[in-house]
Amino acid sequence: MSARPTTLDSRTDLLQIFELAQQLRVDSVRSSTSAGSGHPTSSLSAADLMAVLLARHLHYDWSAPDNPAGDHLIFSKGHASPLLYAMFKAAGVISDEELMTTYRRFGHRLQGHPTPVLPWVDVATGSLGQGIAYGVGIALAGRDLEKQPYRVWVLCGDSEMSEGSVWEALDKAGRHQLANFTAIADVNRLGQSGPTELQWDTAAYARRAEAFGCRALVVDGHDLEEVDRALTTAADGQAPTVIVARTVKGRGVSEVADQENWHGKPLPEDLAERAVAELGGVRDLRVRGPRPPEATAVAAPAAGPVELPRYDVGDEVATRVAFGKALAALGARPEVVALDAEVGNSTHAEDFRKAHPERYFQVYIAEQQMIATAVGMAVRGYRPYATTFAAFLTRAHDFIRMAAVSGITMALCGTHSGVEIGADGPSQMGVEDLAMMRAILGSTVLYPSDATSAAALTAAMADIEGISYLRTTRGAYPVLYSEDETFAPGGSKTLRGGGDDDRVTLIGAGVTLHECLAAAEELAADGIPARVIDLYSVKPLDADALVRAASDTGALVVAEDHHPEGGIGEAVLSALAASGSNPAFAHLAVTGLPGSGTPGELLDAAGISRSHIAGSARALVERR
């Protein structure tokens, strides 16, 4: 390796960029062979594309990754991390030693797929089909919220172009005419287990991109001059662009080029040595690409007072209605943005649109893209609230999971939860969402039972780090709490009982809390005093209140409008098990397939209505 690295800048000629591309290939081979795992052949195919981008078109200050005018580079094909890390080495922000000794090793930041533990990485990738969607969100934030001149470049693979989320994203790029967005498709023909769906049919990829309103440029991905022209055109500010680049998987290494069964396999040491020699040996080029332009001077809007809606005890108000009004009030904070999946008139997210249209984004029926857009905006420092029916958030679970991997902070609201929604039937009933959201790393899961708590918890989510989820119901129920009541994540409320004579504890949230209160009245008529707990914070859980109730009453009934798996009952049992508590316990949940009917009929049929709750409580008391 040369003692003094050669520095390339944005005026570098294409012959020198060829040498840079070869260096990226060599370092991709070296790092993956050293690690004993990785995806070198996927990196080799895109090396020419990334060399031209890095040296000539990526406006980025590597010493100041938080520069608001700097471009964004997303590796949607996150498995090509050897190439990305080789770029970081060429940019001078990681050393050859770090590349060769820490890649894919435990406890180090050069992980198998990139994550934001690295300051030059916006989002975690590797679950294919997501990077383009994130890029659209960041591009929207840059143009419509930040008013900054940066561009978003996304490298994606041809295999992931089979994912529907890619086309949701390109549809939105086309609809919004995001001229600051460019996707670079590395069409290398081979996937993990054989040829891709379209192989080298670049014209088909181009037609599809154009059908969604994007400009398509078909290039030979190994012709540096052709790639340079395409990247120049893509940055002309005229249209969102998809560069369809025909490449060869394993390019530059004759023994593996365009050969099957090399995906995700490092080259053995002897083959790696031959590959490095064939590629011209180890180099130590440094790249000083174009610097970002001056950031646009944008006056930071001042935050106004947040005046939450107020409700009188006894008024009947749906928690989804209270959510919408509270969200609109939160718009006084300029970092809050709202995203809707074409159900805002039902979720009441449209209340935010009426108050703050410039920060409201209609994504239509594209829940994956809604979450991806929220992630992109969170990357840029905004506080997104994304809302749809609880049932439909399940479509976007992988995006939510990956958002947690990225360390994203955002608020989600799922409305129309449970069988309580009534006649629409099971396709519209979210009865899996609590389990889904509880399983997300670091998540907060909230389930208000009345309008006052819904408004307070909606506001609380604006200050919760990580991913928070608010579950709301369709129907209107009596307001239980006065306007001065406070609600904090991790808390609960004891609405009835709390004395030494309580013989059973009824635990509910949302609609079942109201059923628990009604059941407690029935039990009181039978001479059975019951404690009623509003478990509005499902994660974190108020374990102290539960343990105290278990000790005081010795019997707990949990009723929830959700499947038994992963819901409130299991959360309660986990908390009790951790404390060593072992009360008599009954768990009422939706175990069968519901149909259409009135809310009352469906709650009763599911076994979670007041009469079932009271019956279970009597049985526990009699057994004890």
C-alpha positions as CSV (number, residue, x, y, z in Angstrom):
1,M,0.0,0.0,0.0
2,S,1.4,3.4,-0.9
3,A,2.7,5.5,2.0
4,R,1.0,8.7,0.8
5,P,-2.6,8.3,-0.5
6,T,-3.6,10.1,-3.7
7,T,-6.6,12.4,-3.4
8,L,-9.3,12.6,-6.0
9,D,-11.7,15.5,-6.3
10,S,-14.8,16.4,-8.3
11,R,-12.6,17.4,-11.3
12,T,-11.1,13.9,-11.4
13,D,-11.1,12.4,-14.9
14,L,-12.8,9.1,-15.5
15,L,-9.6,7.2,-15.8
16,Q,-8.8,8.0,-12.2
17,I,-12.4,7.1,-11.3
18,F,-11.8,3.7,-12.8
19,E,-8.9,3.3,-10.4
20,L,-11.3,4.3,-7.5
21,A,-13.9,1.8,-8.7
22,Q,-11.2,-0.9,-8.7
23,Q,-10.2,0.1,-5.2
24,L,-13.8,-0.2,-4.0
25,R,-13.9,-3.7,-5.5
26,V,-10.6,-4.7,-3.9
27,D,-11.6,-3.5,-0.5
28,S,-15.0,-5.2,-0.8
29,V,-13.3,-8.5,-1.5
30,R,-10.6,-8.0,1.2
31,S,-13.0,-7.0,4.0
32,S,-15.5,-9.8,3.4
33,T,-12.8,-12.4,3.1
34,S,-11.2,-11.2,6.3
35,A,-14.6,-11.4,8.0
36,G,-15.4,-14.8,6.6
37,S,-18.9,-13.6,5.5
38,G,-20.5,-10.9,3.5
39,H,-21.7,-10.0,0.0
40,P,-18.7,-9.2,-2.2
41,T,-20.2,-10.1,-5.6
42,S,-23.2,-7.7,-5.0
43,S,-20.7,-5.0,-4.1
44,L,-18.6,-5.6,-7.2
45,S,-21.5,-5.0,-9.6
46,A,-22.2,-1.5,-8.2
47,A,-18.7,-0.3,-7.7
48,D,-18.5,1.7,-10.9
49,L,-21.8,3.4,-10.2
50,M,-20.7,4.4,-6.7
51,A,-17.3,5.5,-7.7
52,V,-18.7,8.1,-10.2
53,L,-21.3,9.2,-7.6
54,L,-18.8,9.5,-4.8
55,A,-16.2,11.4,-6.8
56,R,-18.4,13.6,-9.0
57,H,-22.0,14.0,-7.8
58,L,-22.5,13.3,-4.1
59,H,-22.4,16.8,-2.5
60,Y,-21.4,15.8,1.0
61,D,-19.1,17.1,3.8
62,W,-17.7,13.9,5.3
63,S,-16.5,15.8,8.3
64,A,-19.9,17.3,9.0
65,P,-22.6,14.7,8.2
66,D,-25.2,16.9,9.9
67,N,-24.7,19.7,7.3
68,P,-28.4,20.5,6.4
69,A,-27.5,21.0,2.8
70,G,-25.6,17.8,2.3
71,D,-26.9,15.1,0.1
72,H,-28.2,11.7,1.4
73,L,-27.0,8.3,0.2
74,I,-29.1,5.3,1.1
75,F,-28.0,1.7,0.4
76,S,-31.3,0.0,0.0
77,K,-29.3,-3.1,-1.0
78,G,-27.8,-3.0,2.5
79,H,-26.2,-6.4,1.9
80,A,-23.7,-4.5,-0.3
81,S,-22.2,-3.1,2.9
82,P,-18.6,-4.0,1.9
83,L,-19.0,-1.5,-1.0
84,L,-20.4,1.2,1.3
85,Y,-17.7,0.7,3.9
86,A,-15.1,0.8,1.1
87,M,-16.6,4.2,0.1
88,F,-16.2,5.4,3.7
89,K,-12.6,4.3,3.6
90,A,-12.0,6.1,0.3
91,A,-13.7,9.2,1.9
92,G,-11.2,9.0,4.8
93,V,-13.7,8.6,7.6
94,I,-12.7,5.0,8.5
95,S,-9.3,3.4,8.3
96,D,-8.2,0.4,6.4
97,E,-7.5,-1.3,9.8
98,E,-11.1,-0.7,10.9
99,L,-12.4,-2.1,7.6
100,M,-10.2,-5.2,7.8
101,T,-10.4,-6.1,11.4
102,T,-13.9,-5.0,12.6
103,Y,-16.3,-5.6,9.7
104,R,-19.0,-8.0,10.8
105,R,-17.3,-8.6,14.2
106,F,-19.1,-8.5,17.5
107,G,-19.2,-5.2,19.3
108,H,-18.1,-3.1,16.3
109,R,-19.9,-0.5,14.2
110,L,-19.3,-1.9,10.7
111,Q,-22.2,-4.3,10.9
112,G,-23.3,-6.8,8.3
113,H,-25.9,-4.4,7.1
114,P,-25.5,-0.6,7.7
115,T,-27.2,1.1,10.7
116,P,-27.1,4.7,12.0
117,V,-24.5,3.8,14.6
118,L,-22.4,5.2,11.8
119,P,-22.9,9.0,11.4
120,W,-23.0,8.8,7.6
121,V,-25.9,6.4,7.6
122,D,-29.4,7.8,7.9
123,V,-31.4,4.6,8.2
124,A,-30.8,0.9,8.8
125,T,-31.3,-1.1,5.6
126,G,-31.1,-4.8,4.7
127,S,-34.8,-5.6,4.7
128,L,-35.1,-5.2,1.0
129,G,-37.5,-2.9,-0.7
130,Q,-37.3,-0.2,2.0
131,G,-34.5,2.2,1.0
132,I,-36.3,3.8,-1.9
133,A,-39.3,4.4,0.4
134,Y,-37.1,6.0,3.0
135,G,-35.5,8.1,0.3
136,V,-38.9,9.5,-0.8
137,G,-39.6,10.5,2.8
138,I,-36.3,12.3,3.1
139,A,-36.7,14.0,-0.2
140,L,-40.2,15.2,0.8
141,A,-38.8,16.6,4.0
142,G,-36.0,18.4,2.2
143,R,-38.2,20.0,-0.4
144,D,-41.4,20.7,1.5
145,L,-40.4,21.1,5.1
146,E,-36.7,22.1,5.3
147,K,-36.5,23.9,2.0
148,Q,-32.9,22.7,1.6
149,P,-31.1,22.0,-1.7
150,Y,-29.9,18.5,-0.9
151,R,-30.5,15.5,-3.2
152,V,-31.3,12.0,-2.1
153,W,-29.5,9.1,-3.9
154,V,-30.6,5.5,-3.3
155,L,-28.8,2.4,-4.5
156,C,-31.1,-0.5,-4.9
157,G,-30.8,-4.0,-6.2
158,D,-32.8,-5.6,-9.0
159,S,-34.1,-8.4,-6.7
160,E,-35.8,-6.0,-4.4
161,M,-37.6,-4.4,-7.4
162,S,-40.1,-7.3,-6.9
163,E,-41.2,-5.8,-3.6
164,G,-44.5,-3.8,-3.8
165,S,-43.1,-1.2,-1.4
166,V,-40.6,-0.1,-4.1
167,W,-43.5,0.8,-6.4
168,E,-45.5,2.4,-3.7
169,A,-42.4,4.6,-3.2
170,L,-41.9,5.4,-6.9
171,D,-45.6,6.2,-7.2
172,K,-45.2,8.8,-4.5
173,A,-42.0,10.1,-6.0
174,G,-43.8,10.6,-9.3
175,R,-46.9,12.1,-7.8
176,H,-45.0,14.6,-5.8
177,Q,-42.5,15.1,-8.7
178,L,-39.6,14.8,-6.3
179,A,-36.9,16.2,-8.6
180,N,-34.4,15.9,-5.7
181,F,-34.7,12.1,-5.7
182,T,-32.7,9.6,-7.7
183,A,-32.9,5.8,-7.4
184,I,-30.0,3.8,-9.0
185,A,-31.0,0.3,-9.8
186,D,-28.1,-2.2,-9.9
187,V,-29.5,-4.7,-12.5
188,N,-26.9,-7.4,-12.2
189,R,-29.3,-10.3,-13.2
190,L,-28.6,-12.6,-10.3
191,G,-30.4,-12.9,-7.0
192,Q,-29.8,-15.0,-4.0
193,S,-30.9,-18.4,-5.4
194,G,-30.8,-17.8,-9.2
195,P,-31.7,-15.3,-11.8
196,T,-34.0,-12.4,-10.9
197,E,-37.5,-12.1,-12.3
198,L,-36.6,-9.7,-15.2
199,Q,-32.9,-10.6,-15.4
200,W,-31.3,-8.0,-17.8
201,D,-34.6,-6.7,-19.2
202,T,-33.7,-3.1,-18.5
203,A,-36.4,-1.8,-20.8
204,A,-39.1,-3.4,-18.6
205,Y,-37.7,-1.7,-15.5
206,A,-37.7,1.6,-17.3
207,R,-41.3,1.2,-18.5
208,R,-42.4,0.4,-15.0
209,A,-40.6,3.4,-13.5
210,E,-42.1,5.7,-16.2
211,A,-45.5,4.3,-15.5
212,F,-45.3,5.7,-12.0
213,G,-44.3,9.2,-13.2
214,C,-40.5,8.9,-12.9
215,R,-37.9,9.6,-15.5
216,A,-36.0,6.4,-16.4
217,L,-32.4,6.5,-17.8
218,V,-31.0,3.1,-19.0
219,V,-27.2,2.8,-18.9
220,D,-24.4,0.4,-19.0
221,G,-23.5,0.4,-15.4
222,H,-19.8,-0.2,-16.2
223,D,-19.4,2.6,-18.7
224,L,-18.2,5.4,-16.5
225,E,-18.8,8.1,-19.0
226,E,-22.4,6.9,-19.6
227,V,-23.0,6.7,-15.8
228,D,-21.6,10.2,-15.3
229,R,-23.9,11.6,-17.9
230,A,-26.9,9.9,-16.3
231,L,-26.1,11.2,-12.8
232,T,-25.6,14.7,-14.3
233,T,-29.1,14.5,-15.9
234,A,-30.6,13.1,-12.7
235,A,-29.4,16.2,-10.8
236,D,-30.9,18.7,-13.2
237,G,-33.9,19.4,-11.0
238,Q,-36.4,18.4,-13.6
239,A,-37.9,15.1,-12.4
240,P,-37.6,12.1,-10.0
241,T,-35.2,9.8,-11.8
242,V,-34.6,6.0,-11.8
243,I,-31.2,5.1,-13.3
244,V,-31.5,1.5,-14.6
245,A,-28.0,0.3,-14.8
246,R,-27.1,-3.0,-16.4
247,T,-24.3,-4.6,-14.5
248,V,-22.5,-7.9,-13.9
249,K,-22.6,-9.5,-10.6
250,G,-19.0,-10.1,-9.5
251,R,-17.7,-7.7,-12.1
252,G,-13.9,-7.6,-12.4
253,V,-13.3,-11.1,-10.9
254,S,-13.4,-13.5,-13.8
255,E,-13.9,-16.6,-11.7
256,V,-17.2,-15.4,-10.2
257,A,-18.5,-12.8,-12.7
258,D,-22.1,-13.6,-13.7
259,Q,-21.9,-17.0,-11.9
260,E,-24.7,-18.4,-9.8
261,N,-24.2,-19.6,-6.2
262,W,-21.9,-16.8,-5.1
263,H,-24.5,-14.6,-3.5
264,G,-23.7,-13.8,0.1
265,K,-20.4,-15.8,0.0
266,P,-17.0,-14.3,0.7
267,L,-14.2,-15.4,-1.6
268,P,-11.9,-18.0,-0.2
269,E,-8.5,-16.6,0.7
270,D,-6.7,-18.1,-2.4
271,L,-9.4,-16.9,-4.7
272,A,-9.5,-13.5,-3.0
273,E,-5.7,-13.1,-3.6
274,R,-6.2,-13.9,-7.3
275,A,-9.1,-11.5,-7.4
276,V,-7.1,-8.6,-5.8
277,A,-4.3,-9.2,-8.3
278,E,-6.8,-9.3,-11.3
279,L,-8.3,-6.0,-10.0
280,G,-4.8,-4.4,-10.0
281,G,-3.8,-4.7,-6.4
282,V,-4.5,-2.8,-3.2
283,R,-4.8,1.0,-3.6
284,D,-5.1,3.9,-1.2
285,L,-7.0,6.6,-3.1
286,R,-8.8,9.3,-1.2
287,V,-11.8,11.1,-2.5
288,R,-12.8,14.7,-2.0
289,G,-16.1,14.9,-3.8
290,P,-18.1,18.1,-4.4
291,R,-19.0,20.0,-1.3
292,P,-22.6,20.8,-0.4
293,P,-23.9,24.2,-1.4
294,E,-24.7,26.8,1.2
295,A,-27.7,25.8,3.3
296,T,-30.8,27.7,2.6
297,A,-31.5,30.2,5.4
298,V,-34.9,29.3,6.8
299,A,-36.3,31.1,9.8
300,A,-37.1,28.6,12.5
301,P,-40.8,28.9,13.3
302,A,-41.6,29.6,16.9
303,A,-43.5,27.1,18.9
304,G,-46.9,28.2,20.1
305,P,-48.8,27.1,23.2
306,V,-50.4,23.7,23.0
307,E,-54.0,24.0,24.0
308,L,-55.4,20.5,24.4
309,P,-59.1,19.9,24.0
310,R,-61.1,19.7,27.2
311,Y,-64.0,17.4,28.0
312,D,-66.6,17.2,30.8
313,V,-67.0,14.0,32.8
314,G,-69.9,12.1,31.4
315,D,-69.8,13.4,27.8
316,E,-69.7,10.7,25.2
317,V,-66.7,11.1,23.0
318,A,-64.7,8.6,20.9
319,T,-61.0,8.4,21.7
320,R,-60.2,8.7,17.9
321,V,-62.0,12.1,18.0
322,A,-60.0,13.2,21.0
323,F,-56.8,12.0,19.3
324,G,-57.6,14.1,16.2
325,K,-58.3,17.3,18.1
326,A,-55.2,16.8,20.3
327,L,-53.1,16.2,17.2
328,A,-54.3,19.4,15.7
329,A,-53.4,21.3,18.9
330,L,-49.9,19.7,18.9
331,G,-49.4,21.4,15.5
332,A,-48.4,24.4,17.5
333,R,-45.1,22.7,17.8
334,P,-43.4,23.2,14.4
335,E,-41.6,19.9,14.4
336,V,-44.9,17.9,14.5
337,V,-46.0,16.5,11.1
338,A,-49.0,14.3,10.3
339,L,-49.3,11.5,7.8
340,D,-52.5,9.9,6.6
341,A,-53.4,6.7,4.6
342,E,-56.6,8.1,3.1
343,V,-58.7,7.5,6.2
344,G,-58.2,10.8,7.9
345,N,-62.0,11.5,8.1
346,S,-62.4,8.3,10.1
347,T,-59.2,8.5,12.2
348,H,-59.6,12.3,12.6
349,A,-56.1,12.9,11.5
350,E,-57.7,15.3,9.0
351,D,-58.2,17.7,11.9
352,F,-54.5,18.4,11.6
353,R,-54.8,19.0,7.9
354,K,-57.4,21.7,8.5
355,A,-55.2,23.4,11.0
356,H,-51.7,22.9,9.5
357,P,-52.0,21.9,5.8
358,E,-48.4,22.6,5.1
359,R,-47.3,19.8,7.5
360,Y,-49.9,17.2,6.5
361,F,-49.0,14.5,4.1
362,Q,-51.6,12.3,2.3
363,V,-49.9,9.0,1.4
364,Y,-53.2,7.3,0.3
365,I,-53.7,3.6,0.7
366,A,-50.0,2.8,1.0
367,E,-49.3,2.0,4.6
368,Q,-45.7,0.9,4.0
369,Q,-44.9,4.1,2.3
370,M,-46.7,6.1,5.1
371,I,-44.4,4.6,7.7
372,A,-41.3,5.0,5.4
373,T,-42.2,8.7,4.9
374,A,-42.5,9.1,8.6
375,V,-39.1,7.5,9.1
376,G,-37.6,9.8,6.5
377,M,-39.1,12.9,8.2
378,A,-37.9,11.7,11.6
379,V,-34.4,11.3,10.1
380,R,-34.6,15.0,9.4
381,G,-35.6,16.0,12.9
382,Y,-39.4,16.1,12.7
383,R,-41.9,14.4,15.0
384,P,-44.2,12.4,12.7
385,Y,-47.6,11.1,13.7
386,A,-48.7,8.4,11.3
387,T,-52.3,7.2,11.5
388,T,-54.6,4.5,10.0
389,F,-56.9,1.8,11.2
390,A,-55.1,-0.6,13.6
391,A,-55.8,-3.5,11.4
392,F,-53.9,-1.9,8.5
393,L,-50.7,-1.1,10.4
394,T,-50.0,-4.8,10.3
395,R,-49.1,-4.3,6.6
396,A,-46.3,-2.0,7.6
397,H,-44.9,-4.1,10.5
398,D,-41.5,-4.7,8.8
399,F,-41.1,-1.0,8.3
400,I,-41.9,-0.4,11.9
401,R,-39.5,-3.1,13.0
402,M,-36.7,-1.6,10.9
403,A,-37.5,1.9,12.2
404,A,-36.7,0.6,15.6
405,V,-33.4,-0.8,14.3
406,S,-32.7,2.7,13.0
407,G,-33.4,4.3,16.4
408,I,-36.3,6.3,14.9
409,T,-38.6,8.4,17.1
410,M,-42.2,8.6,15.7
411,A,-45.8,8.3,16.9
412,L,-48.3,5.9,15.5
413,C,-52.0,5.8,16.0
414,G,-54.2,2.8,15.2
415,T,-57.9,3.5,15.3
416,H,-61.0,1.3,14.9
417,S,-59.4,-1.4,17.1
418,G,-61.0,-4.6,18.2
419,V,-64.4,-6.2,17.6
420,E,-65.9,-3.0,19.1
421,I,-66.0,-1.5,15.6
422,G,-69.2,-3.5,14.8
423,A,-70.7,-4.3,11.5
424,D,-67.7,-3.9,9.2
425,G,-66.6,-7.4,10.2
426,P,-63.2,-9.1,10.8
427,S,-61.2,-7.6,7.9
428,Q,-61.4,-4.2,9.6
429,M,-60.8,-5.3,13.2
430,G,-57.4,-4.7,14.7
431,V,-57.0,-7.6,17.1
432,E,-53.3,-8.2,16.7
433,D,-51.9,-4.7,17.0
434,L,-51.0,-4.7,20.7
435,A,-48.9,-7.9,20.3
436,M,-47.3,-6.4,17.2
437,M,-46.4,-3.1,18.8
438,R,-45.4,-4.6,22.2
439,A,-42.8,-6.7,20.3
440,I,-41.1,-3.7,18.8
441,L,-37.8,-2.9,20.5
442,G,-38.1,0.1,22.9
443,S,-41.7,0.8,22.0
444,T,-44.3,2.5,24.1
445,V,-47.9,1.2,23.8
446,L,-50.8,3.3,25.1
447,Y,-54.5,2.5,25.1
448,P,-56.7,5.3,26.4
449,S,-60.3,4.6,27.6
450,D,-61.7,8.1,27.4
451,A,-61.3,11.4,25.6
452,T,-59.3,13.1,28.4
453,S,-56.7,10.4,28.6
454,A,-56.6,10.1,24.8
455,A,-55.8,13.8,24.4
456,A,-53.2,13.7,27.2
457,L,-51.5,10.6,25.8
458,T,-51.5,12.0,22.3
459,A,-49.6,15.0,23.6
460,A,-47.2,12.8,25.7
461,M,-46.1,10.9,22.6
462,A,-44.5,14.1,21.2
463,D,-41.9,13.8,23.9
464,I,-41.4,10.0,24.0
465,E,-38.2,8.7,22.5
466,G,-38.5,5.7,20.2
467,I,-41.6,4.4,18.6
468,S,-44.9,5.0,20.4
469,Y,-48.3,3.6,19.6
470,L,-51.7,4.9,20.6
471,R,-54.7,2.5,20.3
472,T,-58.1,4.2,19.9
473,T,-61.6,3.0,19.5
474,R,-64.4,3.8,17.1
475,G,-67.3,4.3,19.4
476,A,-68.1,7.1,21.7
477,Y,-67.9,6.4,25.5
478,P,-68.4,8.5,28.6
479,V,-65.5,10.7,29.7
480,L,-64.2,9.3,32.9
481,Y,-61.5,11.8,34.0
482,S,-61.6,15.5,34.7
483,E,-59.4,17.8,32.7
484,D,-56.8,18.2,35.4
485,E,-56.0,14.5,35.5
486,T,-52.5,13.6,34.4
487,F,-51.4,10.5,32.5
488,A,-47.8,9.3,32.1
489,P,-46.4,6.3,30.2
490,G,-46.0,3.5,32.7
491,G,-48.9,4.5,34.8
492,S,-52.4,3.3,35.5
493,K,-55.5,4.5,37.2
494,T,-57.6,2.8,39.8
495,L,-61.1,3.9,39.1
496,R,-63.0,1.9,41.7
497,G,-62.1,0.3,45.0
498,G,-58.6,0.3,46.3
499,G,-59.5,-0.6,49.9
500,D,-58.7,-3.6,52.0
501,D,-62.1,-5.1,51.4
502,D,-61.7,-5.5,47.6
503,R,-62.1,-9.2,46.7
504,V,-61.3,-9.1,43.0
505,T,-59.5,-6.8,40.5
506,L,-60.9,-6.1,37.1
507,I,-58.4,-4.9,34.6
508,G,-59.3,-3.3,31.2
509,A,-58.4,-0.6,28.7
510,G,-60.3,1.1,26.0
511,V,-63.8,-0.3,25.6
512,T,-63.2,-3.1,28.1
513,L,-62.6,-0.7,30.9
514,H,-66.1,0.6,30.5
515,E,-67.3,-3.0,30.6
516,C,-65.2,-3.6,33.7
517,L,-66.9,-0.7,35.4
518,A,-70.3,-2.0,34.5
519,A,-69.3,-5.5,35.8
520,A,-68.1,-4.0,39.0
521,E,-71.6,-2.5,39.5
522,E,-73.1,-6.0,39.0
523,L,-70.7,-7.5,41.5
524,A,-71.4,-4.8,44.0
525,A,-75.1,-5.8,43.9
526,D,-74.0,-9.3,44.8
527,G,-71.9,-8.1,47.7
528,I,-68.6,-8.5,46.0
529,P,-66.5,-5.4,46.1
530,A,-64.2,-5.1,43.0
531,R,-61.2,-3.0,42.2
532,V,-61.1,-1.6,38.7
533,I,-57.8,-0.7,37.1
534,D,-57.5,1.4,33.8
535,L,-54.3,-0.1,32.3
536,Y,-53.9,2.7,29.8
537,S,-50.1,2.1,29.5
538,V,-49.7,-1.4,28.1
539,K,-45.9,-1.0,27.7
540,P,-44.4,0.0,30.0
541,L,-46.7,-1.5,32.5
542,D,-47.6,-0.3,36.0
543,A,-46.2,-3.4,37.7
544,D,-46.5,-1.9,41.1
545,A,-50.2,-1.4,40.9
546,L,-50.7,-4.9,39.5
547,V,-48.6,-6.5,42.2
548,R,-50.5,-4.5,44.9
549,A,-53.8,-5.5,43.4
550,A,-52.7,-9.2,43.4
551,S,-51.7,-9.0,47.0
552,D,-54.8,-7.1,48.1
553,T,-57.4,-9.0,46.3
554,G,-55.8,-12.3,45.4
555,A,-57.8,-12.5,42.1
556,L,-57.4,-10.7,38.8
557,V,-59.6,-10.6,35.7
558,V,-58.2,-9.1,32.5
559,A,-60.6,-8.3,29.7
560,E,-59.2,-7.1,26.4
561,D,-60.6,-6.5,22.9
562,H,-57.7,-8.3,21.3
563,H,-56.4,-11.8,20.7
564,P,-55.1,-13.4,23.8
565,E,-51.6,-13.9,22.3
566,G,-49.3,-11.0,23.0
567,G,-52.0,-8.6,24.4
568,I,-52.8,-7.1,27.8
569,G,-53.3,-10.4,29.6
570,E,-49.9,-11.7,28.7
571,A,-48.3,-8.4,29.6
572,V,-50.0,-8.6,33.1
573,L,-48.9,-12.2,33.6
574,S,-45.3,-11.3,32.7
575,A,-45.3,-8.5,35.2
576,L,-46.7,-10.7,37.9
577,A,-44.3,-13.5,37.2
578,A,-41.4,-11.2,37.5
579,S,-42.5,-10.2,40.9
580,G,-43.3,-13.7,42.1
581,S,-47.0,-12.9,42.4
582,N,-49.4,-15.8,41.8
583,P,-53.0,-14.6,42.1
584,A,-56.1,-16.4,40.8
585,F,-56.3,-15.2,37.2
586,A,-58.8,-15.1,34.4
587,H,-58.1,-13.8,31.0
588,L,-60.9,-12.8,28.6
589,A,-60.0,-12.0,25.0
590,V,-61.1,-12.5,21.4
591,T,-60.4,-16.2,20.7
592,G,-62.7,-16.8,17.8
593,L,-63.4,-15.3,14.4
594,P,-65.8,-12.4,14.8
595,G,-68.4,-11.4,12.3
596,S,-70.6,-8.4,11.7
597,G,-73.0,-7.1,14.4
598,T,-73.4,-4.3,16.8
599,P,-70.6,-3.5,19.2
600,G,-72.6,-4.9,22.1
601,E,-73.4,-8.2,20.3
602,L,-69.7,-8.6,19.3
603,L,-68.3,-7.9,22.7
604,D,-70.7,-10.4,24.2
605,A,-70.0,-13.0,21.5
606,A,-66.3,-12.6,22.1
607,G,-66.8,-13.2,25.8
608,I,-65.4,-9.8,26.9
609,S,-68.7,-8.0,27.8
610,R,-69.7,-6.9,31.3
611,S,-71.7,-10.1,32.0
612,H,-68.7,-12.3,31.1
613,I,-66.4,-10.2,33.2
614,A,-68.7,-10.4,36.2
615,G,-69.2,-14.1,35.7
616,S,-65.4,-14.7,35.7
617,A,-64.9,-12.6,38.7
618,R,-67.6,-14.5,40.7
619,A,-66.0,-17.8,39.7
620,L,-62.6,-16.7,41.0
621,V,-64.0,-15.4,44.2
622,E,-66.0,-18.6,44.8
623,R,-63.0,-20.7,44.0
624,R,-60.9,-18.8,46.6
